[in-house]
Amino acid sequence: MMGGYVQLLLPDFSLILAGYLVCRYTLLGRSVWQSVEALVYFFLFPVLLFHSIVKTPIQVSETSALMAAGLLLSSGGIALSQLLPRLPGLRRHLHARDHAGAAQVAFRFNSFIALALAERVAGDAGLQMIAVLIGVCVPLLNVAAVWPMARHSEQHVLRELARNPLIIATVGGLACNLAGLTLPGWATAPVARIGAASIALGLMATGAGLQWGALLEGNRTLSTVLLAIRHLLLPLWAWALAHVFALDSVQRSVLLAFSALPTASSCYVLAVRMGYNGPYVAGLITLSTLLALASLPLALGVLL
């Protein structure tokens, strides 16, 4: 069973590896992929996110338990990451600014891999369920990511939130879905092609951004606890929530996959844009991507 889930993940991780190799060993170096990251983050992925949410009406009565479980799962990750500086045994080992910039790694997730994996795990039903989770959780997670950085840097929090493309896309998609609005027929095919491009380019951009050097120089205690939350505690918390809410097989599979995903590649973009230690966050993303090769089979093959 575990081997089967590893094989299920290989196509997506092959694209990540391809991005890494292309960036390191061809003329398409880091400067090219920075532009690709911007294209995906500010345009391609918001379009995919919006379309994934609006294309199928959300039945609130049928998905309310999954929404509640997703919000509690996300809230648990946020709470654990924000409590770290207050724990007596960790307080003296954590630098406040490093924590503010890197805490997001513990609770955010790679949406490119989420959408690709959900469809492989549970087909169209899985894709809709992950879109529901993305729709309800991304605004909360992005607020939790931006807030401590903006507060610590004395930036305007509401302005940073209002111009975040993922928040705009998810809030807009949810509003349109609940209002019964859909895309016109002529727009469906182009938008679907944009979505397909965003997943492939997003996965390759994740690989192109993998970095080790800054991680080795960073705070190892902070790195360890943040990644333990992301890849061990959250899957265990998701397993408990799936039982508490008595989720069906599709929703349980999607929630467990959601809990064990690697952290968001956009953590790096956000940290850099807000003046924090981008290379260190990129190193955490690198290690998180590799750890997901263990945490996803654990969640889907053992906890499921």
Secondary structure by P-SEA (a helix, b strand, c coil): caaaaaaaaaaaaaaaaaaaaaaccccccaaaaaaaaaaaaccaaaaaaaaaaccccccccccaaaaaaaaaaaaaaaaaaaaccccccccccccaaaaaacccccccccaaaaaaaaaaaccaaaaaaaaaaaaacaaaaaaaaaaaaaaaacccaaaaaaacaaaaaaaaaaaaaaacccccccaaaaaaaaaaaaaaaaaaaaaaaccccccccccaaaaaaaaaaaccaaaaaaaaaaaaacccaaaaaaaaaaaacccccaaaaaaaaaccaaaaaaaaaaaaaaaaacaaaaaacccc
